[in-house]
Amino acid sequence: MLIYFVFFLLLLVLLKSKLIKNSKELILAAALLFSVAIVLSTELLSAFNSLNLFFIACTWGIITVTLLFILLKDIKETLATVNSVRLAIKKYYGSLTTLLKASLVLLFLGSLVLLIQGIIYPPNNWDSLTYHMSRIMYWLSNESVNHFPSHILRHLYQPPFAEYFILQINLLNGNDYLSNSVQWFFMILSVISIWAILDYYEVSRSYKLLAAFLAISIPAVELQASTPKNDIVCSFFLITVIFYAIKIYHENKLSDFLFQGLAIGLAFLTKGTAYVFLAPILVLLAVFILQKSIKNKTLKPILFGLLALFVALTINLGHYSRNYKVNNNILNVDDVESKFYANEKMNFELLTSNLLKNAGLHLGYPIQKEADDLIREIHKKMGVSIDNPQTNYLSLPYEGAKQFCTHEDLVSNTIHFILIFFALISVGISGFENFKKNKKIVLFLFVLLLQIILFSAYLKWQPWHTRLHIPIFILAVPLIIVAAKNSKLYKYLLIFAIPFLVYSFYFYAVYNNTRPLIKSAKYTKNISYKDTRFKKYFANQPQLYKEYRDILETINTNNPHKVGLMMSDWEYPLFHNFYYENIKIRAINVTNTSNIIPQNTANIDAIITNNPTKTDFIIFEGKKYKNQNPNHSYLYYFK
């Protein structure tokens, strides 16, 4: 909890300084500075191989004492600032109508449910157990975020910001109870960014509250808000980039460019898709900066823009350099794996195909069958295979929306998709009729369309793309609100959708597939909040629970100092409780590109493997390790 406490102290210091007057902008600035502090502390401690509990606690202790000193130096002014915040909140709440007050309370309770859900359940989705969480345990083992030999290359090249945050929270707590809170935290911050953008479109409080509900009720968002993934974290930085782009358009201040650079850099450091989603924004911003420089005959906007780019790249320098050392590529460490995700061929027909297939993932109940039939029929008429291996990840056959799916990787955002579709039409028509009046929102629409097109043009279709679409859905919320503000017909459509959205929100919260509040044979895995925390890790693969439990008991009994791993996934459950005990983890017999990275494998005490080839012993570096679990069928401990 210390790290979140520091964030609120930072907020108070910025508020007291009065450097930023707008409350929403102040929160965004604090979030960016706070995030940079996480990156800098992680990278600096890593550079000295000191990424451990003592030095992280010292770092945040120093930051806390410094902020408290600033606040306590003039205690009267600090108390006056706190009181002004209290009065502002009281005034805001008091000025709301009864309906809006009730809406705000329900919004608060709904978001609180998601937070609690993420605390009572540990990280238990597939990717988190495979690499999001397990890479953290390697870093702590090495006391550094430097790359290491690994059987799972995503440990290395995937942008690490969200995991930096989780690492520091978990290490200070000594457990992973707050791992899922990071995405929830950035979900709330994303709402603040949406509100800040809507200030420029002069929408009412009721519309802003509706925007908040639209954001957190996106099924993929609310389901992922209780996981340690990174799509929502990335979405916050992306929408904050848009906010500062709009602010630069209106004000053109140096501070805005600096915060813009921080937001861009942190987006890059969070998820690879940020490069795709940011491209249209940055191109339009560059055109505006160039135009302004020519018009005013000054290089200042260009220099400010270059400074923002420098800041963005500097934030990523550590991660880029680590990737480059392995494969001479700043974004990836393996050429073959990187090609798995990119389309091998692209033309107008294939782009149309990918757009339709990505859209089809969101056309779920009650239009699932009709939408699927239509998409397949269009492909037949175009003469394009819907299962084209050049545009389908790993040559997977196309599948449309899953019916009644409550899994964060596969859920359809049907209602939001329909609202976005008609918002695009509504804003497009109004913009065509009066471009000068609606220029700002039309540019917003143009950016969103370019993001959708670039995403489909670059990335192969995947059945779990709905999670990668989260930034598009969050970025589209301001568009929906402005469309409702400007069009009575669209407003009625939105009002009609609200009861369905409310039902949808609580349905997905209650019947979350792997983190349910109520267990259901139809909607959820066979897991309950009443189960032991360790058992909850195995919601997706319950058959593995007993073998993992047995081996974890063996680890606790034998207390090995250094463990060799030959595992293709799900390493984290074995080490989830070793935040305060620095057990050394080493991936051994690695055959991919990361095997060029040097590591110390001397004196391995035990070897754990999920290699399907069952054997009685393993010989490693001249030492014989005997299988301690000959009765197992998946996971084995060798000593």
ZAMARGU-4260 file (C-alpha; in steps of 0.2 Angstrom, whole numbers, plus 5000, padded with zeros to 4 digits):
<rodrens>
0) 5000/5000/5000 | 5015/5012/5002 | 5016/5015/4984 | 4998/5020/4982 | 5001/5031/4998
5) 5015/5040/4989 | 5004/5043/4974 | 4992/5053/4985 | 5006/5062/4993 | 5012/5067/4976
10) 4995/5073/4972 | 4994/5084/4987 | 5011/5091/4984 | 5006/5096/4966 | 4989/5103/4972
15) 4998/5113/4986 | 5011/5120/4973 | 4996/5127/4962 | 5007/5125/4947 | 4992/5115/4939
20) 4975/5123/4941 | 4964/5110/4933 | 4961/5096/4945 | 4959/5082/4931 | 4975/5088/4923
25) 4984/5088/4940 | 4979/5070/4943 | 4986/5065/4925 | 5002/5074/4928 | 5004/5066/4945
30) 5000/5049/4937 | 5014/5052/4924 | 5027/5058/4936 | 5023/5043/4948 | 5024/5031/4934
35) 5041/5038/4929 | 5047/5036/4947 | 5043/5018/4946 | 5053/5016/4930 | 5068/5026/4936
40) 5069/5017/4953 | 5068/5000/4944 | 5081/5004/4931 | 5093/5012/4943 | 5092/4999/4956
45) 5094/4986/4942 | 5109/4994/4935 | 5118/4991/4952 | 5110/4973/4954 | 5101/4980/4969
50) 5083/4976/4964 | 5078/4969/4981 | 5067/4973/4996 | 5080/4983/5006 | 5084/4995/4992
55) 5066/4997/4985 | 5060/5000/5003 | 5074/5013/5005 | 5069/5021/4989 | 5051/5023/4993
60) 5055/5028/5010 | 5065/5042/5005 | 5052/5048/4992 | 5039/5047/5006 | 5049/5057/5018
65) 5053/5070/5005 | 5035/5072/5001 | 5030/5073/5019 | 5043/5086/5022 | 5037/5097/5009
70) 5019/5095/5015 | 5024/5097/5034 | 5035/5112/5031 | 5020/5123/5030 | 5007/5113/5039
75) 4994/5127/5039 | 4994/5128/5020 | 4994/5109/5019 | 4979/5108/5030 | 4970/5122/5020
80) 4974/5113/5004 | 4966/5097/5011 | 4951/5106/5017 | 4949/5115/5000 | 4949/5097/4992
85) 4936/5091/5005 | 4925/5106/5002 | 4927/5105/4983 | 4921/5086/4984 | 4907/5091/4995
90) 4901/5105/4984 | 4902/5094/4969 | 4892/5080/4976 | 4880/5093/4984 | 4877/5101/4967
95) 4872/5084/4959 | 4854/5080/4956 | 4847/5065/4966 | 4848/5054/4950 | 4866/5059/4947
100) 4871/5056/4966 | 4863/5038/4964 | 4873/5036/4948 | 4889/5041/4956 | 4886/5029/4971
105) 4882/5015/4960 | 4898/5019/4949 | 4908/5019/4965 | 4901/5002/4971 | 4903/4994/4954
110) 4922/4999/4953 | 4924/4994/4971 | 4917/4976/4967 | 4931/4975/4953 | 4944/4980/4965
115) 4939/4968/4979 | 4937/4954/4965 | 4955/4957/4960 | 4961/4956/4978 | 4952/4940/4984
120) 4958/4931/4968 | 4977/4930/4964 | 4983/4932/4946 | 4976/4917/4937 | 4974/4920/4919
125) 4985/4911/4907 | 4997/4925/4901 | 5000/4931/4919 | 5005/4914/4925 | 5016/4911/4909
130) 5025/4927/4908 | 5018/4943/4916 | 5021/4937/4934 | 5035/4924/4931 | 5046/4937/4924
135) 5045/4947/4940 | 5051/4932/4950 | 5066/4930/4938 | 5070/4949/4940 | 5070/4947/4959
140) 5080/4931/4958 | 5093/4941/4948 | 5090/4957/4957 | 5090/4965/4940 | 5079/4967/4925
145) 5093/4962/4913 | 5088/4949/4901 | 5091/4931/4905 | 5090/4914/4896 | 5072/4909/4896
150) 5062/4895/4887 | 5048/4909/4886 | 5054/4923/4876 | 5040/4935/4881 | 5049/4936/4898
155) 5061/4947/4888 | 5055/4957/4874 | 5038/4961/4880 | 5037/4980/4886 | 5039/4979/4905
160) 5031/4994/4914 | 5016/4986/4921 | 5027/4972/4928 | 5039/4985/4936 | 5024/4992/4945
165) 5018/4975/4951 | 5035/4970/4956 | 5037/4985/4968 | 5020/4983/4975 | 5022/4964/4978
170) 5040/4965/4985 | 5035/4978/4998 | 5019/4968/5003 | 5028/4951/5002 | 5014/4944/4992
175) 5003/4946/4976 | 4987/4952/4984 | 4988/4969/4975 | 4995/4963/4959 | 4978/4965/4950
180) 4975/4982/4958 | 4987/4990/4945 | 4975/4988/4931 | 4961/4994/4941 | 4971/5009/4946
185) 4974/5014/4928 | 4956/5010/4924 | 4951/5024/4936 | 4964/5035/4929 | 4958/5032/4911
190) 4941/5039/4917 | 4950/5054/4923 | 4958/5056/4905 | 4941/5054/4897 | 4934/5068/4908
195) 4949/5079/4904 | 4946/5077/4885 | 4927/5080/4887 | 4931/5097/4895 | 4936/5102/4878
200) 4920/5097/4871 | 4910/5106/4884 | 4899/5092/4890 | 4889/5092/4906 | 4892/5082/4922
205) 4879/5070/4918 | 4887/5065/4902 | 4904/5064/4911 | 4897/5052/4923 | 4889/5042/4909
210) 4906/5042/4901 | 4914/5034/4916 | 4901/5021/4916 | 4903/5017/4898 | 4922/5015/4901
215) 4921/5003/4915 | 4906/4993/4908 | 4916/4988/4893 | 4916/4969/4896 | 4934/4967/4891
220) 4939/4981/4903 | 4929/4976/4918 | 4935/4958/4916 | 4953/4963/4914 | 4953/4976/4928
225) 4955/4961/4940 | 4970/4954/4931 | 4989/4959/4930 | 4989/4961/4912 | 4993/4978/4903
230) 4980/4983/4890 | 4971/4995/4902 | 4987/5002/4908 | 4992/5005/4890 | 4975/5013/4886
235) 4978/5026/4900 | 4994/5032/4892 | 4986/5032/4875 | 4971/5042/4879 | 4982/5054/4890
240) 4993/5056/4874 | 4977/5062/4865 | 4973/5074/4880 | 4990/5082/4879 | 4989/5082/4860
245) 4973/5092/4861 | 4980/5103/4874 | 4995/5107/4863 | 4984/5111/4849 | 4975/5124/4860
250) 4990/5131/4871 | 5007/5125/4865 | 5016/5125/4881 | 5033/5117/4885 | 5026/5108/4900
255) 5012/5100/4889 | 5026/5093/4877 | 5035/5086/4892 | 5020/5077/4899 | 5016/5072/4881
260) 5033/5064/4880 | 5031/5055/4896 | 5014/5048/4891 | 5021/5042/4874 | 5036/5034/4882
265) 5026/5025/4895 | 5014/5019/4882 | 5029/5011/4872 | 5036/5004/4888 | 5019/4995/4892
270) 5013/4986/4877 | 5019/4984/4859 | 5002/4988/4851 | 5005/5006/4857 | 5016/5009/4842
275) 5001/5005/4831 | 4988/5015/4841 | 5000/5030/4843 | 5005/5031/4825 | 4990/5041/4818
280) 4990/5053/4833 | 5009/5057/4832 | 5008/5060/4813 | 4994/5072/4815 | 5002/5081/4829
285) 5018/5082/4819 | 5009/5090/4804 | 5001/5102/4816 | 5018/5107/4824 | 5026/5109/4807
290) 5011/5120/4801 | 5012/5131/4817 | 5031/5133/4815 | 5029/5138/4797 | 5014/5150/4801
295) 5023/5159/4815 | 5040/5158/4807 | 5048/5150/4823 | 5057/5133/4827 | 5050/5133/4845
300) 5036/5120/4842 | 5047/5109/4832 | 5061/5109/4846 | 5047/5106/4859 | 5041/5091/4849
305) 5059/5084/4847 | 5061/5086/4866 | 5045/5076/4869 | 5051/5062/4857 | 5068/5063/4866
310) 5059/5060/4883 | 5049/5046/4876 | 5064/5037/4869 | 5074/5040/4885 | 5061/5031/4895
315) 5063/5016/4884 | 5082/5016/4883 | 5085/5002/4895 | 5072/4990/4888 | 5078/4994/4870
320) 5096/4991/4874 | 5093/4975/4882 | 5083/4969/4867 | 5097/4975/4855 | 5110/4966/4864
325) 5101/4949/4861 | 5096/4951/4843 | 5101/4968/4836 | 5083/4973/4837 | 5076/4986/4850
330) 5058/4978/4849 | 5061/4960/4849 | 5074/4946/4853 | 5068/4933/4840 | 5064/4936/4822
335) 5054/4921/4820 | 5042/4924/4834 | 5040/4943/4829 | 5034/4937/4812 | 5020/4926/4820
340) 5010/4941/4823 | 5012/4952/4808 | 5002/4949/4792 | 5012/4941/4778 | 5003/4950/4764
345) 4991/4964/4763 | 4979/4972/4750 | 4962/4980/4750 | 4953/4963/4750 | 4964/4956/4764
350) 4962/4972/4774 | 4943/4971/4772 | 4944/4953/4778 | 4954/4957/4794 | 4942/4972/4798
355) 4927/4960/4796 | 4935/4946/4807 | 4940/4958/4820 | 4923/4966/4820 | 4915/4949/4821
360) 4923/4945/4838 | 4911/4958/4845 | 4895/4954/4836 | 4889/4942/4850 | 4872/4938/4858
365) 4859/4941/4851 | 4866/4944/4834 | 4880/4931/4834 | 4873/4919/4821 | 4867/4932/4809
370) 4883/4942/4810 | 4894/4926/4807 | 4884/4921/4792 | 4885/4938/4785 | 4904/4939/4787
375) 4907/4922/4779 | 4896/4926/4765 | 4905/4943/4761 | 4921/4933/4761 | 4914/4921/4748
380) 4909/4935/4737 | 4926/4943/4739 | 4934/4927/4734 | 4945/4928/4750 | 4947/4913/4762
385) 4942/4918/4779 | 4955/4905/4786 | 4969/4913/4776 | 4985/4908/4785 | 4994/4924/4779
390) 4982/4934/4790 | 4977/4922/4803 | 4988/4919/4818 | 4996/4902/4818 | 4984/4898/4803
395) 4970/4896/4816 | 4953/4895/4808 | 4941/4910/4810 | 4929/4909/4824 | 4916/4923/4828
400) 4910/4929/4844 | 4908/4917/4858 | 4890/4915/4865 | 4889/4920/4883 | 4907/4920/4886
405) 4914/4929/4902 | 4932/4926/4899 | 4943/4942/4898 | 4952/4935/4882 | 4937/4931/4872
410) 4922/4941/4878 | 4913/4952/4865 | 4909/4970/4868 | 4893/4969/4858 | 4883/4984/4865
415) 4898/4996/4865 | 4903/4990/4847 | 4885/4995/4841 | 4886/5012/4850 | 4903/5015/4843
420) 4897/5010/4825 | 4883/5022/4826 | 4893/5036/4834 | 4905/5035/4819 | 4891/5037/4807
425) 4883/5051/4818 | 4899/5061/4820 | 4904/5058/4802 | 4887/5065/4795 | 4888/5080/4806
430) 4906/5083/4802 | 4902/5082/4783 | 4888/5095/4785 | 4898/5107/4795 | 4916/5103/4796
435) 4922/5120/4803 | 4910/5118/4818 | 4914/5100/4821 | 4932/5100/4816 | 4939/5094/4833
440) 4928/5079/4835 | 4930/5074/4817 | 4949/5074/4819 | 4946/5062/4834 | 4935/5051/4823
445) 4948/5051/4810 | 4962/5046/4822 | 4951/5032/4829 | 4947/5025/4811 | 4966/5026/4807
450) 4970/5016/4822 | 4957/5002/4818 | 4963/5001/4800 | 4982/5001/4805 | 4978/4987/4818
455) 4970/4976/4805 | 4982/4980/4792 | 4997/4975/4803 | 4992/4962/4815 | 4986/4945/4810
460) 4968/4940/4816 | 4968/4931/4833 | 4953/4924/4842 | 4958/4933/4858 | 4960/4950/4849
465) 4946/4957/4860 | 4958/4961/4874 | 4970/4970/4861 | 4955/4980/4856 | 4953/4988/4873
470) 4962/5004/4869 | 4950/5007/4854 | 4935/5005/4865 | 4941/5016/4879 | 4947/5029/4866
475) 4930/5029/4858 | 4920/5034/4874 | 4922/5053/4871 | 4916/5050/4853 | 4900/5041/4860
480) 4897/5055/4872 | 4899/5069/4859 | 4888/5060/4847 | 4875/5059/4861 | 4877/5078/4865
485) 4875/5083/4847 | 4862/5071/4840 | 4845/5068/4849 | 4842/5052/4839 | 4859/5045/4845
490) 4855/5051/4862 | 4839/5041/4863 | 4849/5026/4856 | 4862/5028/4871 | 4848/5030/4884
495) 4839/5014/4877 | 4856/5005/4879 | 4859/5010/4897 | 4848/4997/4906 | 4857/4983/4896
500) 4874/4990/4900 | 4870/4990/4919 | 4864/4972/4918 | 4879/4968/4907 | 4891/4975/4920
505) 4884/4966/4935 | 4882/4950/4925 | 4901/4950/4920 | 4907/4955/4937 | 4897/4941/4945
510) 4900/4927/4933 | 4918/4932/4929 | 4925/4916/4920 | 4940/4913/4931 | 4937/4925/4946
515) 4918/4923/4949 | 4908/4930/4963 | 4895/4916/4960 | 4901/4899/4953 | 4891/4893/4938
520) 4893/4878/4927 | 4887/4888/4912 | 4898/4903/4913 | 4913/4900/4925 | 4927/4889/4928
525) 4925/4877/4943 | 4932/4889/4955 | 4925/4899/4970 | 4931/4914/4980 | 4930/4901/4995
530) 4944/4890/4988 | 4961/4892/4994 | 4971/4905/4986 | 4984/4893/4979 | 4970/4883/4971
535) 4963/4899/4963 | 4979/4900/4952 | 4973/4884/4943 | 4955/4890/4937 | 4960/4887/4919
540) 4969/4871/4922 | 4962/4863/4938 | 4970/4846/4933 | 4987/4853/4937 | 4983/4859/4955
545) 4988/4843/4964 | 5005/4841/4955 | 5010/4859/4958 | 5004/4858/4976 | 5015/4843/4979
550) 5030/4851/4971 | 5028/4867/4980 | 5028/4857/4996 | 5044/4849/4991 | 5052/4865/4988
555) 5046/4872/5005 | 5053/4856/5013 | 5070/4855/5004 | 5072/4874/5003 | 5084/4874/4988
560) 5094/4889/4985 | 5095/4888/4966 | 5082/4879/4955 | 5084/4875/4937 | 5069/4876/4926
565) 5064/4868/4910 | 5046/4874/4908 | 5036/4880/4893 | 5023/4890/4904 | 5015/4892/4921
570) 5031/4894/4931 | 5024/4908/4943 | 5013/4897/4954 | 5029/4888/4960 | 5037/4904/4966
575) 5022/4915/4971 | 5027/4915/4989 | 5045/4919/4987 | 5045/4938/4987 | 5054/4939/5004
580) 5065/4923/5001 | 5078/4926/4987 | 5077/4909/4978 | 5088/4909/4963 | 5079/4903/4947
585) 5088/4898/4931 | 5081/4892/4915 | 5093/4878/4909 | 5095/4869/4892 | 5088/4884/4883
590) 5088/4882/4864 | 5081/4899/4858 | 5091/4915/4854 | 5091/4919/4873 | 5104/4905/4876
595) 5118/4918/4871 | 5115/4927/4887 | 5127/4922/4901 | 5121/4916/4917 | 5128/4906/4932
600) 5121/4889/4933 | 5134/4881/4945 | 5127/4872/4960 | 5109/4869/4954 | 5100/4861/4969
605) 5085/4855/4960 | 5077/4854/4942 | 5059/4857/4939 | 5052/4852/4922 | 5035/4850/4912
610) 5044/4841/4898 | 5032/4828/4891 | 5046/4816/4890 | 5045/4807/4906 | 5062/4801/4913
615) 5070/4794/4929 | 5084/4806/4930 | 5092/4821/4922 | 5111/4824/4920 | 5116/4843/4920
620) 5133/4849/4920 | 5140/4832/4926 | 5128/4830/4940 | 5114/4817/4941 | 5096/4823/4947
625) 5084/4809/4951 | 5065/4811/4948 | 5056/4813/4964 | 5038/4812/4956 | 5038/4797/4945
630) 5019/4796/4948 | 5016/4813/4941 | 5010/4815/4923 | 5014/4834/4920 | 5026/4842/4932
635) 5042/4834/4939 | 5055/4839/4953 | 5072/4832/4951 | 5085/4832/4965
</rodrens>
